[in-house]
């Protein structure tokens, strides 16, 4: 049984998906599984995925249903007690999994933590504004004004989903924001104050 299940949902991002997968496989821990959910891609995604061995890579293929359904499908397949998400257009920096696994080992009361991230736009680094600074603890009031949690930066104890539910598959956008609000109104969200994700989307 792996300690961590890493879930990558993807749809028609074959080139970026390869980079995302390799940023996971290059992590300096061995105790994880990688689940890629192909949400009905029509590009070269199946050919990209065929190049990787199973395990650690596991592929879930489904007709196109959206990112919430893809993440939920990955959760249903996952065997780990800890869950980490990575969007297929983002990257992890070395040490990301190890840092969060160590955090949870040292903080058994914690249910969710995230890391800082580096933002890139068209290959150029962008500095976030002060209002984007990630707080930690009981952050619901701050989250009401702005989404301050990133899917690619979080690691979550699987039990948390039993308490707050899965991603809402009826939402066409902001499905992750909805989940973070359901979490933040009840539980503290912790922060590892080091950038360990390269975020390339808007």
C-alpha positions as CSV (number, residue, x, y, z in Angstrom):
1,X,0.0,0.0,0.0
2,X,1.6,3.3,-1.0
3,X,1.7,6.1,1.5
4,X,0.8,8.8,-1.1
5,X,-1.4,8.6,-4.1
6,X,-0.6,11.3,-6.7
7,X,-3.5,12.2,-9.0
8,X,-3.0,14.0,-12.3
9,X,-6.2,14.8,-14.3
10,X,-5.6,15.7,-17.9
11,X,-7.4,16.6,-21.1
12,X,-5.5,17.3,-24.4
13,X,-2.3,18.4,-22.8
14,X,0.1,15.8,-24.2
15,X,3.3,17.9,-24.2
16,X,2.8,19.4,-20.8
17,X,1.6,16.1,-19.3
18,X,5.0,14.5,-20.0
19,X,6.7,17.2,-18.0
20,X,4.2,16.9,-15.2
21,X,4.6,13.1,-15.0
22,X,8.4,13.4,-14.9
23,X,8.4,16.0,-12.2
24,X,6.5,13.4,-10.1
25,X,8.7,10.4,-11.0
26,X,11.8,12.4,-10.1
27,X,10.7,13.0,-6.5
28,X,13.2,11.7,-4.0
29,X,10.7,9.2,-2.4
30,X,9.6,5.8,-3.5
31,X,6.5,5.2,-1.4
32,X,3.9,6.6,-3.8
33,X,1.6,5.7,-6.7
34,X,0.9,7.9,-9.7
35,X,-2.6,7.9,-11.1
36,X,-3.2,9.8,-14.4
37,X,-6.9,10.2,-15.3
38,X,-7.3,10.8,-19.1
39,X,-10.5,12.7,-19.3
40,X,-11.3,11.7,-22.9
41,X,-8.2,13.3,-24.6
42,X,-8.2,13.3,-28.4
43,X,-4.5,14.3,-28.8
44,X,-1.4,12.3,-28.3
45,X,-2.0,11.7,-24.6
46,X,-2.5,7.9,-24.8
47,X,0.8,7.6,-26.7
48,X,2.6,9.7,-24.0
49,X,1.1,7.5,-21.2
50,X,2.1,4.3,-22.9
51,X,5.7,5.1,-22.5
52,X,5.6,4.9,-18.7
53,X,5.7,1.6,-16.7
54,X,3.0,0.5,-14.4
55,X,3.6,0.7,-11.5
56,X,4.2,3.3,-10.4
57,X,1.9,4.8,-13.2
58,X,-1.7,3.8,-13.3
59,X,-4.0,5.0,-16.0
60,X,-7.7,5.7,-15.7
61,X,-9.4,6.5,-19.0
62,X,-12.9,7.9,-19.2
63,X,-15.2,9.8,-21.6
64,X,-14.8,13.6,-21.2
65,X,-16.6,14.7,-18.0
66,X,-14.5,17.6,-16.7
67,X,-11.8,18.0,-14.2
68,X,-14.0,17.4,-11.1
69,X,-15.0,14.0,-12.4
70,X,-11.4,13.2,-13.3
71,X,-10.1,14.1,-9.9
72,X,-12.9,12.1,-8.3
73,X,-12.2,9.1,-10.5
74,X,-8.5,9.3,-9.3
75,X,-9.6,9.4,-5.7
76,X,-11.7,6.3,-6.2
77,X,-8.7,4.5,-7.6
78,X,-6.3,5.7,-5.0
79,X,-4.8,3.4,-2.3
80,X,-2.8,5.9,-0.3
81,X,-3.7,7.4,3.0
82,X,-2.4,10.8,1.7
83,X,-3.5,12.4,-1.5
84,X,-1.6,14.9,-3.7
85,X,-3.0,16.5,-6.8
86,X,-1.0,17.9,-9.8
87,X,-2.6,19.7,-12.6
88,X,-1.2,18.5,-15.9
89,X,0.0,22.0,-16.9
90,X,2.0,22.4,-13.6
91,X,5.2,21.0,-12.3
92,X,6.6,19.9,-8.9
93,X,10.0,21.0,-7.8
94,X,12.4,18.3,-6.3
95,X,11.6,17.5,-2.6
96,X,7.9,18.4,-2.8
97,X,6.5,15.0,-1.8
98,X,9.2,14.4,0.8
99,X,8.6,17.7,2.5
100,X,4.8,17.2,2.8
101,X,5.2,13.6,3.9
102,X,7.5,14.7,6.7
103,X,5.1,17.5,7.7
104,X,2.3,15.0,8.1
105,X,4.5,12.6,10.1
106,X,5.4,15.5,12.4
107,X,1.8,16.9,12.6
108,X,-0.6,13.9,13.1
109,X,-3.5,16.3,13.8
110,X,-3.2,18.0,10.4
111,X,-5.6,17.1,7.6
112,X,-4.3,19.3,4.7
113,X,-1.2,21.4,3.9
114,X,0.0,23.2,0.9
115,X,3.3,24.7,-0.3
116,X,4.2,28.0,-1.8
117,X,4.5,28.1,-5.6
118,X,6.3,29.9,-8.4
119,X,4.1,31.5,-11.1
120,X,5.1,31.5,-14.7
121,X,3.3,33.2,-17.6
122,X,4.5,32.4,-21.1
123,X,7.8,31.2,-19.5
124,X,8.4,34.4,-17.5
125,X,8.2,34.5,-13.7
126,X,5.4,36.6,-12.3
127,X,5.4,37.9,-8.7
128,X,2.1,37.5,-6.9
129,X,0.6,40.5,-5.2
130,X,0.3,40.8,-1.5
131,X,-3.3,39.8,-1.6
132,X,-2.2,36.4,-3.0
133,X,0.0,35.6,0.0
134,X,-1.0,32.3,1.4
135,X,-2.1,32.3,5.0
136,X,-2.4,29.3,7.2
137,X,-4.6,28.1,10.0
138,X,-8.3,28.9,10.1
139,X,-8.3,30.9,6.9
140,X,-11.9,30.8,5.8
141,X,-12.5,34.5,6.1
142,X,-9.5,35.2,3.9
143,X,-10.7,32.5,1.4
144,X,-14.1,34.1,1.0
145,X,-12.6,37.0,-0.9
146,X,-10.0,35.0,-3.0
147,X,-9.0,31.4,-3.6
148,X,-5.8,31.0,-1.7
149,X,-5.3,27.2,-2.1
150,X,-3.8,25.6,-5.1
151,X,-4.6,22.0,-6.2
152,X,-1.1,21.3,-7.3
153,X,0.3,22.5,-4.0
154,X,-1.9,20.5,-1.5
155,X,-1.5,17.2,0.2
156,X,-4.5,15.9,2.0
157,X,-5.3,13.0,4.4
158,X,-7.8,10.8,2.6
159,X,-10.1,10.9,5.6
160,X,-10.8,14.6,5.0
161,X,-12.9,13.7,1.9
162,X,-15.1,11.6,4.1
163,X,-15.8,14.7,6.2
164,X,-16.3,17.3,3.4
165,X,-17.1,15.4,0.3
166,X,-15.5,15.2,-3.1
167,X,-15.2,17.7,-5.9
168,X,-18.6,18.9,-7.2
169,X,-19.0,17.5,-10.7
170,X,-21.8,19.9,-11.5
171,X,-19.5,22.9,-11.3
172,X,-18.0,24.0,-14.7
173,X,-15.4,26.2,-13.0
174,X,-14.0,27.0,-9.5
175,X,-14.6,23.4,-8.4
176,X,-11.4,23.4,-6.4
177,X,-12.4,26.7,-4.7
178,X,-15.7,25.2,-3.7
179,X,-13.9,22.3,-2.0
180,X,-11.3,24.5,-0.2
181,X,-14.2,26.6,1.2
182,X,-15.8,23.5,2.5
183,X,-12.5,22.5,4.2
184,X,-11.5,26.0,5.4
185,X,-14.8,26.7,7.3
186,X,-14.1,23.6,9.5
187,X,-10.4,22.8,9.6
188,X,-7.0,24.6,9.5
189,X,-5.1,24.6,6.3
190,X,-1.3,24.5,7.0
191,X,1.5,25.9,4.9
192,X,5.0,24.8,4.1
193,X,6.5,28.2,3.4
194,X,8.7,27.1,0.5
195,X,7.9,27.2,-3.2
196,X,7.7,23.6,-4.4
197,X,5.3,24.0,-7.4
198,X,5.7,25.7,-10.7
199,X,2.2,27.0,-11.7
200,X,1.9,27.7,-15.4
201,X,-1.9,28.3,-15.8
202,X,-3.9,31.4,-15.2
